[in-house]
């Protein structure tokens, strides 16, 4: 038998025994990117791709504690934008997201961050009641409050999620229901419609892929 054909045959027969024969799945990186000349450890110059990342942030959480990006740095996390009085997509989004939370709540490398877009009403004590209603306690899922400009800019420029006030909307605000998956380097690795069960299930499958990648 030809040597090349033999090797291919072994890989096909051993697909479930020898993972090295399979192409490893890796999630894409989203957002803007640009080429940049950098120096490696030896001082040699090379061209590297620099990806869009989530910038530093600072908000009040549901416990009225100033919380910054340091809470999520070095972790895989899921971010979304909502408001507590929403009667349209938010209840569905968080009903689905709580299933993701329950699946990964014992994994210290995974966190959840929900930014309210209702800067008028959703003060920390309101977010606290909302979190308790969901059955969420502790720092693993942060519900964050900030000024209109800071939250809206972060949503649209960094997470690529559209948000806004709209007097014609049923609840006074409009926003997209994406659950945005962020890696340990603050890069966007996926966006899932939180109102669709199949996409939320895909999120559950993608989180372990991202966790495995970050351990290499």
Secondary structure, 3 states (H helix, E strand, C coil): CCHHHHHHHHHHHCCCCCHHHCCCCCCCCECCEEEEEEECCCCCEEEEEEECCCCCCEEECCCCCEEEHHHCCCCEEEEEEECCCCCCCHHHHHHHHHHHHHHHCCCCCEEEEEEECCCCCCCHHHHHHHHHHHCCCCCCEEEEECCHHHHHHHHHHHCCCCEEECCCCCCCEEECCEEEEECCCCCEEEEEECCCHHHHHHHHHHHHHHHHHHCC
